């Protein structure tokens, strides 16, 4: 593994655990086994290393989510959407990339807010577009009636935000409780709106 890749992977662990402010270039360099000035051969500074790490983590997250959608392409829409939320909770507990991306989506460093959100928003938008496509496809197949797939996808993303914020603040038990309580109501609402507007 080359030095740049080692720096990115080590920085990921530090930023995911300690955030931007808490992470130390000196400690990252120590963990890689290089002197701190050697970081500057690959990155302009802490901001550059942080943003490069975030870009890398977002690519990894996008690949994982794409693999998830492919793996369950034959499942009913309700199952796919519900299991995606479970998958995101599992990923947060299992993966440094997921933990880092999620924390930065909700708590970006104030000094890099604009730069971070320029990376985060396209990621979230692509996820919302994927959910819209799933809903449109399920409706076209006659599997479920969804009156306004775009609005339903926004509602789903809002539900996702609430569950994931609880994951960051309260941990897995709280997030699972929110998912268990809100999912039946969300899905019943999607079905009810579809029935009344069809």
trRosetta pair geometry for C-beta under 8 A, 3 or more apart (Angstrom, degrees):
i j d omega theta_ij theta_ji phi_ij phi_ji
1 5 5.0 -117 -175 88 94 125
1 6 5.4 116 123 -60 116 90
1 9 7.9 -28 178 9 148 142
2 5 5.1 91 59 12 75 103
2 6 7.0 -140 100 -6 37 92
3 6 5.5 -57 -146 39 33 113
3 7 6.2 37 154 -23 66 104
3 32 7.1 77 -153 174 77 131
3 34 6.7 64 -147 -55 119 150
3 38 7.3 -87 -178 152 144 117
3 41 7.8 17 106 83 142 121
3 42 6.5 -152 111 -50 101 142
4 7 5.7 -53 -151 33 31 113
4 8 6.5 30 152 -18 64 104
4 42 4.5 177 -103 -141 90 138
5 8 5.7 -53 -149 35 33 111
5 9 6.3 27 156 -14 66 108
6 9 6.0 -58 -145 40 30 107
6 10 6.0 24 159 -14 66 111
6 32 5.0 114 133 -137 114 103
7 10 6.0 -60 -142 42 26 106
7 11 5.8 27 159 -20 65 112
7 28 6.8 63 -150 157 74 115
7 32 5.8 -1 -85 -89 63 153
7 39 6.4 137 -134 -126 138 82
7 42 5.9 149 33 83 159 153
7 43 7.1 -157 139 -12 147 123
7 49 6.9 -92 153 -137 114 114
8 11 5.8 -55 -141 39 25 111
8 12 6.4 35 155 -29 61 103
8 49 7.9 -156 -96 -161 59 79
8 52 6.4 -96 -107 124 104 105
8 53 5.6 173 -151 -100 74 75
8 56 5.4 76 -176 -9 131 172
9 12 5.6 -46 -151 25 30 117
9 13 7.1 30 153 -16 60 100
10 13 5.9 -53 -158 32 36 109
10 14 6.6 29 149 -13 67 108
10 28 5.3 130 122 -156 113 80
10 31 4.8 162 -154 100 130 122
10 32 5.1 -121 0 -64 163 89
11 14 5.6 -60 -148 42 36 110
11 15 5.8 28 158 -15 73 110
11 23 7.1 69 -155 -179 71 146
11 28 5.3 28 -86 -137 72 138
11 49 5.4 -142 -125 163 159 110
11 50 7.3 -138 170 -88 127 46
11 53 4.7 -119 109 -82 118 141
12 15 6.1 -58 -137 42 25 103
12 16 5.9 25 162 -19 63 113
12 53 5.2 -175 -76 -162 71 113
12 56 7.2 -94 -75 89 122 123
12 57 6.2 148 -127 -72 114 112
12 96 5.2 97 141 129 106 127
12 97 6.6 -24 -165 -80 133 65
12 100 6.0 -86 -160 -44 79 159
13 16 6.0 -56 -142 38 23 111
13 17 6.2 11 162 -10 61 115
13 31 7.9 -126 69 147 129 164
13 96 5.5 -53 -94 -138 59 154
14 17 6.1 -67 -145 43 24 103
14 18 5.6 -31 178 29 66 116
14 23 4.2 100 141 -132 108 108
14 24 7.4 -114 -167 37 139 56
14 27 6.5 144 -117 99 136 112
14 28 5.4 -86 -7 -82 159 95
14 31 7.6 -175 -54 18 117 152
15 18 6.8 -73 -116 58 20 76
15 19 6.7 15 -164 -156 57 10
15 20 6.4 23 -138 -79 96 52
15 23 5.1 -27 -81 -52 59 154
15 50 6.2 140 -106 -128 142 82
15 53 5.8 127 18 113 152 152
15 54 7.9 -101 133 -62 157 80
15 100 5.7 57 104 -130 100 118
16 96 4.5 -152 0 -165 171 84
16 97 7.8 -74 -83 -66 136 17
16 99 4.6 75 -164 94 113 111
16 100 3.9 -75 -90 -67 89 91
16 103 7.1 141 -143 23 56 137
17 22 7.9 -107 106 100 71 129
17 23 8.0 112 65 -84 80 92
18 21 7.8 -124 145 76 87 57
18 22 3.2 -131 169 104 97 117
18 23 4.7 143 81 -64 118 65
18 24 8.0 -31 110 -7 161 72
19 22 4.8 77 56 20 86 104
19 23 6.7 -152 84 -18 38 90
19 103 7.0 -119 -97 148 83 137
19 107 7.4 -53 -123 116 120 122
19 109 7.3 134 171 -74 95 96
20 23 6.3 -60 -148 25 22 109
20 46 7.8 109 -168 154 86 113
20 50 5.7 38 -120 -130 100 147
20 109 3.8 -46 49 -60 154 137
20 111 7.8 -152 128 48 146 104
20 112 6.9 -166 -128 25 165 128
21 109 6.5 153 -40 -119 83 113
23 27 7.4 -132 -169 61 59 117
23 28 6.8 40 175 -48 102 115
23 46 7.7 155 95 -154 104 113
23 50 7.8 148 65 -92 143 102
24 27 4.1 78 74 9 107 104
24 28 6.7 -172 93 -9 56 82
25 28 5.5 -53 -146 37 35 114
25 29 6.1 37 155 -20 68 105
25 36 5.6 85 127 -146 101 104
25 39 5.9 -103 -168 13 111 170
25 46 5.6 -106 -57 -84 116 97
25 49 7.4 127 -107 32 98 159
26 29 5.8 -55 -149 37 29 111
26 30 6.3 32 151 -22 64 106
26 36 5.1 -32 -102 -83 62 129
27 30 5.4 -48 -145 34 34 115
27 31 6.4 34 155 -19 65 104
28 31 5.9 -57 -151 36 29 109
28 32 6.5 23 153 -14 64 108
28 39 7.2 66 96 -94 116 135
28 49 7.7 113 123 161 169 154
29 32 5.8 -60 -148 40 31 107
29 34 5.2 -92 -162 80 84 78
29 35 6.2 -3 170 153 134 15
29 36 4.3 -140 -1 -86 166 54
29 38 6.7 128 -138 52 114 97
29 39 5.7 -92 -81 -44 106 111
30 33 7.6 34 177 -74 30 31
34 38 4.2 -97 163 68 124 146
34 39 7.3 145 99 -52 127 66
35 38 5.1 106 63 -10 71 105
36 39 6.0 -33 -173 2 49 114
37 40 5.8 -44 -171 22 55 114
38 41 5.6 -30 -169 8 55 117
38 42 8.0 28 147 2 67 99
39 42 6.4 -78 -172 47 44 96
39 43 5.8 -39 163 49 85 102
39 49 6.8 -25 -179 -72 119 140
40 43 6.7 -82 -112 72 35 58
40 44 7.1 38 -141 -142 77 21
40 45 7.2 18 -105 -75 90 54
43 48 4.4 170 -172 101 90 112
43 49 4.2 65 166 -67 167 82
43 52 6.4 -122 -109 11 117 145
44 47 7.4 -33 83 66 102 89
44 48 4.0 108 41 -21 89 153
45 48 5.5 98 48 14 58 102
45 49 7.1 -114 110 -3 31 95
46 49 5.7 -58 -146 40 31 110
46 50 6.0 34 156 -23 67 108
47 50 5.7 -57 -147 36 28 112
47 51 6.3 19 160 -12 65 108
47 111 7.7 -101 -99 119 113 113
47 112 6.2 170 -139 -87 97 125
47 115 7.8 60 -176 69 106 165
48 51 6.1 -57 -143 41 27 104
48 52 6.1 28 157 -18 63 111
49 52 5.8 -58 -145 39 27 111
49 53 6.2 30 155 -22 63 108
50 53 5.7 -58 -151 35 27 112
50 54 6.4 26 153 -18 64 106
50 109 7.6 -16 168 12 158 141
50 112 6.8 -151 103 -29 137 175
51 54 5.5 -50 -146 36 35 113
51 55 6.4 40 153 -21 65 101
51 112 6.9 -147 -68 -165 101 139
51 115 5.8 -56 -104 148 130 126
51 116 7.5 -127 -107 -82 84 64
51 119 7.3 171 -155 -34 85 147
52 55 5.7 -49 -149 33 32 112
52 56 6.4 34 152 -19 63 107
53 56 5.6 -56 -151 37 31 114
53 57 6.3 30 153 -19 66 108
53 100 7.3 -91 140 173 106 154
54 57 5.6 -54 -144 38 32 110
54 58 6.2 34 156 -21 65 105
54 100 7.1 -146 -106 144 67 114
54 101 7.3 124 -150 -99 76 68
54 104 6.0 -144 -121 148 121 176
54 116 6.6 -98 -165 -127 171 81
54 119 5.7 96 128 106 119 162
55 58 5.9 -56 -149 35 28 111
55 59 6.6 30 153 -20 63 103
55 119 6.2 -109 -85 -134 69 137
56 59 5.9 -54 -155 32 30 111
56 60 6.6 27 150 -16 64 106
56 97 7.8 -111 116 -118 77 111
57 60 5.6 -55 -150 37 34 112
57 61 6.3 36 152 -20 67 106
57 96 7.8 -101 -118 115 117 76
57 97 4.0 178 -147 -146 86 84
57 100 5.0 -86 -142 84 166 126
57 101 5.1 -165 133 -56 117 96
58 61 5.6 -52 -145 36 33 113
58 62 6.3 35 155 -22 65 104
58 101 6.0 131 -84 -111 65 122
58 119 6.0 -146 -35 166 160 107
58 120 7.7 -139 -99 -95 131 49
58 123 5.2 -106 -154 -85 116 140
59 62 5.8 -54 -148 34 30 111
59 63 6.5 31 153 -19 63 104
60 63 5.8 -54 -152 34 32 112
60 64 6.5 30 152 -19 65 106
60 95 7.9 -168 131 179 124 134
60 97 4.5 -76 85 -148 133 167
61 64 5.7 -56 -148 36 33 110
61 65 6.2 27 157 -16 68 107
61 91 7.8 102 -128 162 86 146
61 97 5.7 -161 -54 139 86 114
61 98 6.2 128 -104 -91 105 65
61 101 5.2 -2 -48 -20 154 168
61 123 7.2 39 88 -159 127 132
62 65 5.9 -56 -145 39 30 108
62 66 6.2 33 154 -20 64 107
62 123 6.7 -118 -71 -133 104 93
62 126 7.1 11 -125 96 114 146
63 66 5.7 -57 -148 37 29 112
63 67 6.4 30 154 -19 64 106
64 67 5.7 -54 -150 36 31 111
64 68 6.5 36 150 -24 64 102
64 91 6.6 119 138 -120 149 138
64 95 7.5 -58 -75 -69 168 172
64 97 7.9 149 -8 88 139 134
64 98 7.7 -64 66 -69 159 107
65 68 5.4 -47 -150 30 36 116
65 69 6.6 35 152 -18 65 101
65 84 7.8 50 -145 -148 91 104
65 127 6.8 -54 167 -106 161 101
65 130 7.8 141 143 58 119 173
66 69 5.8 -54 -151 35 33 109
66 70 6.4 31 152 -17 65 106
67 70 5.7 -55 -147 38 33 111
67 71 6.1 34 155 -24 67 108
68 71 5.8 -59 -148 34 28 111
68 72 6.7 -10 166 10 64 109
68 84 6.5 113 137 -114 138 78
68 87 5.3 92 -133 179 145 165
69 72 6.8 -78 -146 51 25 85
69 73 6.7 59 154 -75 63 81
69 80 7.5 56 -129 -165 66 118
69 84 7.9 22 -78 -96 76 116
69 130 6.7 -95 -89 -177 155 131
69 134 7.9 -121 -141 -77 114 122
70 73 5.9 -17 -153 -36 33 115
72 75 4.4 -24 178 9 93 127
72 79 7.2 -141 179 119 127 101
72 80 5.2 160 120 -111 123 85
72 83 6.3 175 -113 82 170 143
75 79 4.3 -107 165 91 118 126
75 80 4.9 149 87 -60 112 84
75 83 7.3 -5 123 19 166 142
76 79 4.8 89 61 10 80 106
76 80 7.0 -151 94 -9 39 89
76 138 7.8 76 -170 -128 62 123
76 143 6.5 -176 -141 179 83 130
76 144 7.9 100 -175 -37 98 119
77 80 5.7 -58 -146 36 31 111
77 81 6.2 21 163 -12 68 109
77 134 6.1 139 -130 154 96 101
77 135 6.8 92 -153 -101 140 53
77 138 4.0 0 -56 -92 138 156
77 143 6.1 136 -9 110 111 131
77 144 5.5 -95 40 13 139 140
78 81 6.2 -63 -148 40 26 104
78 82 6.1 19 160 -13 65 113
78 144 7.4 133 -38 -74 92 152
78 187 5.8 56 -131 -135 111 135
79 82 6.0 -60 -140 42 26 106
79 83 5.8 18 165 -12 66 115
80 83 6.1 -62 -140 43 21 104
80 84 6.3 31 155 -30 60 104
80 134 6.4 -144 104 -161 142 142
81 84 5.6 -46 -149 23 31 116
81 85 7.2 31 153 -16 59 98
81 131 7.1 76 -112 -135 106 100
81 134 7.2 157 -66 116 97 148
81 156 6.3 -81 -160 -140 128 135
82 85 6.0 -55 -164 31 36 109
82 86 6.8 31 144 -13 67 105
82 183 5.8 66 -119 -151 104 138
82 187 7.7 -17 -65 -61 111 133
83 86 5.2 -50 -148 39 44 114
83 87 6.0 52 149 -26 70 103
84 87 5.4 -51 -146 35 32 117
84 88 6.5 35 153 -22 64 101
85 88 5.8 -49 -148 32 32 111
85 89 6.7 32 152 -17 62 103
85 159 7.7 -53 -96 123 138 105
85 160 6.3 -140 -104 -109 96 80
85 163 6.0 24 -161 90 116 165
85 179 5.6 161 135 -127 133 125
85 183 7.5 -156 50 -88 157 118
86 89 5.8 -56 -154 36 34 111
86 90 6.4 33 150 -18 67 106
86 179 7.3 124 -74 174 70 161
87 90 5.7 -55 -148 37 32 111
87 91 6.2 33 154 -22 66 107
88 91 5.6 -52 -144 36 31 114
88 92 6.5 39 154 -26 62 101
88 98 7.4 175 -159 -158 61 127
88 160 7.2 52 43 -154 168 103
88 163 7.9 97 85 104 126 119
88 164 6.5 -57 138 -88 130 110
89 92 5.8 -48 -152 27 32 114
89 93 6.9 22 153 -9 62 105
89 163 7.4 -74 -69 150 109 114
89 164 7.9 -143 -81 -98 71 68
89 167 5.9 -152 -121 -103 82 136
89 172 6.4 105 179 -127 112 85
89 175 5.5 166 -118 123 122 137
89 176 7.0 107 -170 -70 165 77
89 179 7.4 -75 -41 -37 145 150
90 93 6.0 -65 -158 41 33 105
90 94 5.8 12 155 -8 71 121
91 94 5.7 -69 -134 48 30 102
91 95 5.0 -24 -173 23 73 121
91 98 3.9 167 140 -93 97 164
92 95 7.3 -50 -91 49 12 81
92 98 5.0 -123 -87 130 43 118
92 99 5.6 103 -160 -82 64 68
92 102 5.8 -4 -111 2 108 160
92 164 7.4 168 -66 -139 146 87
92 167 5.4 52 99 159 171 139
92 168 8.0 -110 -160 -70 141 66
93 172 6.3 18 -70 -72 131 125
94 98 7.2 46 64 32 73 138
95 98 4.0 81 78 7 109 106
95 99 6.6 -177 94 -8 59 84
96 99 5.6 -56 -146 40 34 112
96 100 6.0 34 156 -21 68 109
97 100 5.8 -59 -147 38 27 110
97 101 6.1 23 158 -17 66 109
98 101 5.9 -56 -142 38 28 107
98 102 6.1 23 161 -16 64 111
99 102 6.1 -60 -146 39 24 108
99 103 6.3 20 160 -15 62 111
100 103 6.1 -61 -147 39 25 106
100 104 6.2 17 160 -12 63 113
101 104 6.0 -65 -147 42 26 106
101 105 6.2 32 155 -28 65 106
101 120 7.7 150 -167 -113 81 91
101 123 7.5 -116 -164 144 124 164
102 105 5.7 -50 -147 27 31 114
102 106 6.8 5 162 2 63 107
102 164 5.9 -133 -149 -179 119 119
102 167 7.2 -44 167 90 152 123
102 168 6.2 -163 137 -72 112 112
103 106 6.4 -73 -152 48 29 94
103 107 5.5 -42 176 48 71 105
103 168 6.2 143 -96 -128 70 124
104 107 6.9 -78 -110 70 23 61
104 108 5.3 54 -170 -94 70 71
104 116 5.6 -134 176 -164 108 127
104 120 6.7 -158 118 -77 96 126
105 108 7.6 29 -103 -51 7 91
105 120 5.0 155 -110 -149 75 134
105 124 7.2 119 -140 -60 126 121
106 164 7.6 -169 -46 119 131 103
106 165 6.1 145 -116 -106 148 82
106 168 6.0 -147 53 11 154 170
107 168 7.7 170 -7 174 118 151
108 112 6.4 -118 168 89 103 82
108 113 5.0 121 102 -118 125 58
108 116 3.8 171 -139 84 132 154
108 117 6.3 -96 -23 -47 165 81
108 120 7.4 -118 -68 -17 126 145
109 112 4.7 44 74 34 103 98
109 113 7.1 -129 89 -57 48 61
109 116 7.0 135 37 -34 72 144
110 113 5.6 -7 -148 -43 37 111
112 115 4.7 -60 -172 51 83 114
112 116 5.2 87 124 -29 95 101
113 116 6.0 -65 -148 37 24 107
113 117 6.2 11 163 -11 64 112
114 117 6.1 -62 -143 41 27 104
114 118 6.3 35 156 -27 63 105
115 118 5.8 -50 -152 27 29 116
115 119 7.2 20 152 -10 59 104
116 119 6.0 -66 -164 38 35 106
116 120 6.0 24 149 -17 73 114
117 120 5.2 -55 -130 43 41 109
117 121 5.6 45 170 -28 74 104
118 121 6.8 -37 -128 27 19 108
118 122 7.8 15 166 -8 48 104
119 122 7.0 -68 -165 36 28 101
119 123 6.8 23 149 -16 63 115
120 123 5.6 -66 -158 38 36 115
120 124 6.2 27 155 -15 74 108
121 124 5.8 -58 -144 40 33 106
121 125 6.0 35 157 -21 68 108
122 125 5.4 -53 -140 39 32 114
122 126 6.2 34 159 -23 65 103
123 126 6.0 -55 -151 32 26 108
123 127 6.8 25 150 -17 60 105
124 127 5.6 -54 -151 35 35 112
124 128 6.4 35 151 -19 67 104
124 157 7.2 93 -177 -155 99 130
125 128 5.7 -54 -148 36 33 111
125 129 6.4 35 152 -20 66 104
126 129 5.6 -49 -147 35 34 113
126 130 6.5 40 151 -23 63 102
127 130 5.6 -51 -153 31 34 115
127 131 6.7 33 150 -18 64 103
127 157 7.2 124 106 -107 106 110
128 131 5.7 -53 -151 35 35 111
128 132 6.5 40 150 -21 66 102
128 153 5.4 107 -168 151 78 117
128 154 7.1 35 -149 -85 124 54
128 157 5.2 -16 -97 -63 100 144
129 132 5.5 -50 -149 34 35 115
129 133 6.4 37 152 -20 65 104
130 133 5.7 -53 -151 35 31 113
130 134 6.5 34 150 -21 64 103
131 134 5.6 -49 -149 33 34 114
131 135 6.4 31 154 -16 65 106
131 153 4.2 140 105 -135 110 101
131 156 5.4 -159 -177 81 150 145
131 157 6.9 -169 32 -53 159 91
132 135 5.9 -61 -151 39 30 108
132 136 6.2 28 154 -18 67 109
132 149 5.3 102 -153 139 69 106
132 150 5.6 21 -122 -97 121 58
132 153 4.3 -48 -69 -45 73 160
133 136 5.7 -55 -143 39 30 111
133 137 6.1 30 157 -20 65 108
134 137 5.9 -58 -148 37 27 110
134 138 6.3 26 155 -18 64 107
135 138 5.8 -52 -145 36 31 110
135 139 6.4 30 155 -17 63 107
135 146 5.0 -68 -177 72 107 169
135 149 3.8 161 107 -140 122 104
135 152 5.5 155 -137 85 161 130
135 153 6.1 -133 5 -59 141 94
136 139 5.8 -58 -150 38 29 110
136 140 6.2 30 153 -20 66 108
136 146 8.0 -97 -76 69 37 128
136 149 4.9 10 -62 -104 73 179
137 140 5.6 -53 -144 37 32 111
137 141 6.2 27 156 -15 65 108
138 141 5.8 -59 -147 41 29 109
138 143 4.4 -81 -165 63 80 118
138 144 4.9 1 145 37 118 101
138 146 7.0 67 83 -6 108 124
139 142 7.7 41 178 -72 32 24
139 143 7.5 -84 -67 48 22 76
139 144 6.5 -64 -81 80 60 67
139 145 6.5 76 -126 -128 90 34
139 146 5.0 -99 -71 36 120 93
139 149 6.5 -112 -7 -64 141 120
144 190 7.8 18 161 132 130 113
144 191 7.2 -84 -162 -102 105 81
144 194 6.8 -27 158 -173 79 175
145 191 7.5 82 62 -145 84 57
145 194 3.5 143 109 164 84 117
145 195 6.3 111 80 -68 136 49
145 198 4.9 -33 -169 -66 144 142
146 149 5.1 76 115 -81 128 73
146 152 5.2 -57 -167 -15 120 162
146 190 6.2 -24 -115 -179 93 98
146 193 7.7 31 -151 90 52 101
146 194 5.0 -52 -90 -91 26 120
147 151 7.9 -22 88 53 89 123
147 152 7.8 135 53 -43 67 115
147 193 5.0 -104 15 140 126 92
147 194 5.1 -158 -29 -102 77 47
147 196 7.5 -33 -60 68 143 73
147 197 3.6 52 -117 68 135 140
147 198 6.8 -122 -88 -54 84 70
148 151 3.9 31 110 23 121 114
148 152 6.2 154 88 -19 65 86
148 193 7.5 -61 22 143 89 130
148 197 7.6 -7 -25 95 85 166
149 152 5.4 -56 -141 40 33 114
149 153 6.2 36 158 -24 67 104
150 153 5.8 -53 -150 33 29 111
150 154 6.7 30 150 -18 62 102
151 154 5.6 -51 -151 34 36 112
151 155 6.5 37 150 -19 66 103
152 155 5.6 -52 -150 36 34 113
152 156 6.4 38 149 -22 65 104
152 190 5.4 75 -137 -125 119 104
152 193 7.7 -173 -81 74 102 139
153 156 5.4 -49 -147 34 35 115
153 157 6.4 34 153 -18 65 103
154 157 5.8 -54 -148 37 32 110
154 158 6.4 35 151 -21 64 105
155 158 5.6 -53 -150 34 32 114
155 159 6.5 35 151 -19 64 103
155 186 6.9 164 143 -149 112 100
155 189 7.6 -126 167 104 156 130
155 190 7.5 -177 84 -78 141 94
156 159 5.6 -53 -151 36 32 113
156 160 6.3 38 149 -22 65 105
156 186 7.3 104 -99 178 63 134
157 160 5.3 -48 -147 34 35 119
157 161 6.5 44 151 -24 64 98
158 161 5.6 -45 -151 29 33 114
158 162 6.8 33 152 -17 62 103
159 162 5.9 -57 -154 35 32 111
159 163 6.5 26 154 -14 66 108
159 182 5.9 174 -145 137 107 134
159 183 7.9 107 179 -89 141 57
159 186 5.4 21 -90 -99 155 150
160 163 6.0 -61 -149 39 30 107
160 164 6.0 19 159 -12 68 113
161 164 6.1 -65 -143 43 25 104
161 165 6.1 29 160 -23 66 107
162 165 6.0 -50 -143 32 26 110
162 166 6.7 26 155 -15 59 106
162 178 6.3 -151 130 174 98 140
162 182 7.2 109 92 -55 136 174
163 166 5.9 -58 -157 37 31 112
163 167 6.6 38 144 -26 64 103
163 175 5.3 82 -178 -158 77 86
163 178 5.0 -177 -108 101 73 124
163 179 5.2 60 -126 -69 133 86
163 182 7.3 -136 -67 49 103 139
164 167 5.0 -42 -149 27 41 120
164 168 6.7 40 153 -18 66 98
164 175 7.2 46 -95 -130 26 125
165 168 5.8 -53 -153 35 35 109
165 169 6.2 15 156 -3 68 112
166 169 6.0 -64 -137 51 31 99
166 170 5.0 -30 -174 35 73 115
166 174 4.7 -137 172 125 109 107
166 175 4.6 159 99 -86 104 67
166 178 5.1 139 24 -10 165 148
167 170 7.4 -52 -89 58 11 72
167 171 7.0 13 -156 -157 44 10
167 172 6.8 33 -132 -86 81 45
167 174 7.6 -168 -79 80 36 93
167 175 4.0 34 -74 -75 77 146
169 174 7.5 -68 86 89 84 153
170 173 7.3 -94 140 70 100 77
170 174 3.2 -3 115 31 134 159
170 175 6.9 166 76 -36 99 73
171 174 5.9 94 62 19 64 101
171 175 7.1 -128 113 -3 32 100
172 175 5.7 -63 -142 41 32 110
172 176 6.0 30 164 -19 70 108
173 176 5.9 -58 -146 38 27 109
173 177 6.3 31 154 -22 63 106
174 177 5.6 -53 -148 33 32 114
174 178 6.5 31 154 -18 65 103
175 178 5.7 -52 -150 35 33 111
175 179 6.3 32 152 -18 65 106
176 179 5.6 -52 -145 38 33 112
176 180 6.1 34 156 -20 66 107
177 180 5.8 -55 -145 38 28 110
177 181 6.2 19 159 -13 64 111
178 181 6.0 -62 -144 41 27 104
178 182 5.7 2 169 -2 67 120
179 182 6.5 -68 -132 46 21 95
179 183 5.7 27 174 -35 64 113
180 183 6.7 -43 -129 19 16 110
181 184 7.9 -79 179 30 24 95
181 185 7.5 0 148 1 60 118
182 185 5.8 -71 -157 46 43 109
182 186 5.7 45 152 -26 80 110
183 186 5.6 -56 -142 36 30 112
183 187 6.1 20 165 -13 68 108
184 187 6.1 -59 -143 41 28 105
184 188 6.0 30 158 -20 65 110
185 188 5.8 -54 -143 38 28 111
185 189 6.3 31 155 -21 62 108
186 189 5.8 -62 -155 35 27 112
186 190 6.5 27 151 -20 65 104
187 190 5.5 -47 -148 33 37 113
187 191 6.4 33 154 -15 66 105
188 191 5.8 -57 -149 40 31 109
188 192 6.0 32 153 -23 67 109
189 192 5.6 -53 -139 36 30 111
189 193 6.3 27 162 -16 65 105
190 193 6.3 -58 -149 37 25 106
190 194 6.4 25 153 -19 61 112
191 194 5.6 -59 -150 38 30 114
191 195 6.3 29 154 -21 66 106
192 195 5.8 -55 -149 34 31 109
192 196 6.3 21 159 -13 66 109
193 196 6.0 -58 -142 40 30 104
193 197 6.0 4 167 1 66 117
194 197 6.6 -73 -139 48 21 94
194 198 6.0 28 163 -38 63 113
195 198 6.1 -53 -140 19 24 113
